[in-house]
Amino acid sequence: MLFATQASEKDSTAYQHFINNMPNLNVTYCIYVPMPNNVYNFFFKRTEDEKQDEMITNVDDIIEASLKSFLDGETKLYPRNKFMVFMINLVYKMVYPMFIKSINKKINIDNDKCINCKLCEKSCPLGCIKIDKVASYTKDCLFCQRCINICPKNAFTYKNKELSQYKPRFKVEKTK
């Protein structure tokens, strides 16, 4: 079973890139779960608060219904569009690295705000960011933005403008 959470209004072919690059996976049930956009500083628009609340509220129902269907033996797969899979693979291999490199060159640290706590470095899942008066990223950066969003002083800037940190509008509750 594959849950694809995406910051978009509809499903995309991004999950197909993942599935195609993991040929040993035997996925028989795939569900798309819309989530608020967390990359609004650089492209797309920020999900409005009311819409965020609605999306988060719907997640439990979507997952619960999907798990029931999956456990009942149902299969659900999105149709694979071979052209779109080819295009997304091309984007990931050629365009995406250049795009990330270009954006990362424009991300800086406001040294007046930075307290050198290194939370940004510690939060990076791939260890791609290093802070030494400036931010530098390795070529493996996924652009997950954990470094930007965890900064307690919001010291990251893009094109010398303060970034709006993504602070999810949901609470994690313990299940019974």
C-alpha positions as CSV (number, residue, x, y, z in Angstrom):
1,M,0.0,0.0,0.0
2,L,1.3,3.4,-0.9
3,F,0.1,6.7,0.5
4,A,1.1,9.7,-1.6
5,T,0.8,13.0,0.2
6,Q,1.1,15.9,-2.2
7,A,0.7,19.6,-1.9
8,S,-1.6,19.9,-4.8
9,E,-5.3,19.9,-5.5
10,K,-5.2,16.7,-7.5
11,D,-3.0,13.6,-7.9
12,S,0.2,13.9,-9.9
13,T,2.5,11.5,-11.6
14,A,5.3,12.2,-9.0
15,Y,4.5,8.9,-7.2
16,Q,4.9,7.1,-10.6
17,H,8.5,8.2,-10.6
18,F,8.9,6.6,-7.2
19,I,7.2,3.4,-8.2
20,N,9.2,3.1,-11.4
21,N,12.5,3.5,-9.6
22,M,11.6,0.8,-7.1
23,P,10.8,-2.1,-9.5
24,N,10.7,-4.7,-6.7
25,L,7.8,-3.0,-5.0
26,N,4.5,-4.9,-5.4
27,V,2.1,-2.0,-4.9
28,T,-1.5,-3.1,-5.2
29,Y,-3.2,-0.1,-3.5
30,C,-2.3,3.5,-4.0
31,I,-4.1,6.5,-2.5
32,Y,-3.5,10.2,-3.0
33,V,-3.9,12.3,0.1
34,P,-4.0,16.1,-0.6
35,M,-2.0,18.2,1.9
36,P,-1.3,21.9,2.3
37,N,1.4,23.4,0.1
38,N,4.7,23.8,2.0
39,V,6.8,25.3,-0.8
40,Y,4.9,28.5,-1.2
41,N,8.0,30.7,-0.7
42,F,9.4,29.7,-4.0
43,F,6.6,28.7,-6.3
44,F,2.9,27.9,-6.1
45,K,0.6,29.7,-3.6
46,R,0.2,29.2,0.1
47,T,-2.8,27.1,1.0
48,E,-5.3,29.3,2.8
49,D,-5.9,28.6,6.5
50,E,-9.5,27.4,6.1
51,K,-8.5,25.0,3.3
52,Q,-5.5,23.7,5.4
53,D,-8.0,22.9,8.2
54,E,-10.3,21.1,5.8
55,M,-7.5,19.1,4.3
56,I,-6.1,18.0,7.7
57,T,-9.6,17.2,8.9
58,N,-10.2,14.9,5.9
59,V,-6.9,13.0,6.2
60,D,-8.2,10.6,8.9
61,D,-11.3,9.7,7.0
62,I,-9.4,9.2,3.7
63,I,-6.8,6.9,5.4
64,E,-9.3,5.0,7.5
65,A,-11.5,4.2,4.4
66,S,-8.4,3.3,2.3
67,L,-7.0,1.0,5.0
68,K,-10.4,-0.8,5.2
69,S,-10.6,-1.2,1.5
70,F,-7.0,-2.5,1.3
71,L,-7.5,-4.9,4.2
72,D,-10.7,-6.1,2.5
73,G,-8.5,-7.1,-0.5
74,E,-9.4,-4.3,-2.9
75,T,-6.8,-3.0,-5.3
76,K,-6.5,0.6,-6.4
77,L,-4.0,2.0,-8.7
78,Y,-3.9,5.2,-10.7
79,P,-3.5,4.7,-14.4
80,R,0.1,5.1,-15.6
81,N,0.5,7.5,-18.4
82,K,3.8,6.4,-20.0
83,F,4.4,9.8,-21.5
84,M,4.0,11.6,-18.2
85,V,6.2,9.0,-16.5
86,F,8.9,9.6,-19.1
87,M,8.5,13.4,-18.6
88,I,8.7,13.2,-14.8
89,N,11.8,11.0,-15.0
90,L,13.4,13.5,-17.4
91,V,12.5,16.4,-15.0
92,Y,13.9,14.5,-12.0
93,K,17.2,13.6,-13.8
94,M,17.9,16.8,-15.7
95,V,15.8,19.8,-14.7
96,Y,15.2,19.3,-11.0
97,P,18.9,19.3,-9.9
98,M,19.5,22.5,-11.8
99,F,16.4,24.0,-10.4
100,I,17.4,23.2,-6.8
101,K,20.9,24.4,-7.3
102,S,19.5,27.7,-8.7
103,I,17.2,28.2,-5.7
104,N,19.7,27.2,-3.1
105,K,22.2,29.8,-4.4
106,K,19.6,32.4,-3.5
107,I,18.9,31.2,0.0
108,N,21.0,33.0,2.6
109,I,21.3,33.4,6.3
110,D,20.6,36.6,8.1
111,N,23.6,36.5,10.4
112,D,21.9,39.1,12.7
113,K,19.2,36.6,13.4
114,C,21.1,33.3,13.3
115,I,22.1,32.0,16.8
116,N,24.2,29.2,15.3
117,C,22.2,26.5,17.0
118,K,22.6,24.2,14.0
119,L,19.1,22.9,14.2
120,C,18.9,23.3,10.4
121,E,21.9,21.0,9.9
122,K,20.6,18.5,12.5
123,S,17.1,18.4,10.9
124,C,18.3,17.7,7.3
125,P,17.4,14.0,6.5
126,L,20.4,13.7,4.2
127,G,22.9,16.0,5.9
128,C,22.9,18.4,2.9
129,I,23.2,21.7,4.6
130,K,26.2,23.4,6.3
131,I,26.0,26.8,7.9
132,D,29.1,28.9,8.3
133,K,27.9,32.5,7.9
134,V,26.3,31.4,4.7
135,A,24.1,28.4,3.8
136,S,25.7,25.8,1.5
137,Y,23.9,22.7,0.2
138,T,25.2,19.5,-1.4
139,K,23.9,18.3,-4.7
140,D,21.7,15.7,-2.9
141,C,19.4,18.3,-1.4
142,L,15.8,17.2,-1.8
143,F,14.5,20.7,-1.1
144,C,12.3,19.4,1.8
145,Q,12.8,22.8,3.5
146,R,13.1,21.3,7.0
147,C,16.2,23.5,7.6
148,I,14.2,26.6,6.8
149,N,11.1,25.7,8.7
150,I,12.8,24.5,11.9
151,C,14.9,27.6,12.4
152,P,13.9,29.1,15.7
153,K,14.8,32.6,14.6
154,N,13.6,32.4,11.0
155,A,17.1,33.4,9.8
156,F,16.8,32.1,6.3
157,T,16.2,34.5,3.4
158,Y,15.5,34.1,-0.2
159,K,16.7,36.8,-2.6
160,N,17.4,38.8,0.6
161,K,13.7,38.7,1.7
162,E,12.5,37.0,4.9
163,L,10.8,33.6,4.3
164,S,7.5,32.6,5.7
165,Q,8.0,29.4,7.6
166,Y,5.6,26.6,7.1
167,K,4.0,25.8,10.4
168,P,1.4,23.0,9.9
169,R,-2.0,23.8,11.3
170,F,-2.6,20.4,12.8
171,K,-2.0,18.7,16.1
172,V,-0.6,15.2,16.6
173,E,-2.7,13.3,19.0
174,K,-1.9,9.9,20.6
175,T,-4.1,7.2,19.4
176,K,-5.7,4.7,21.8
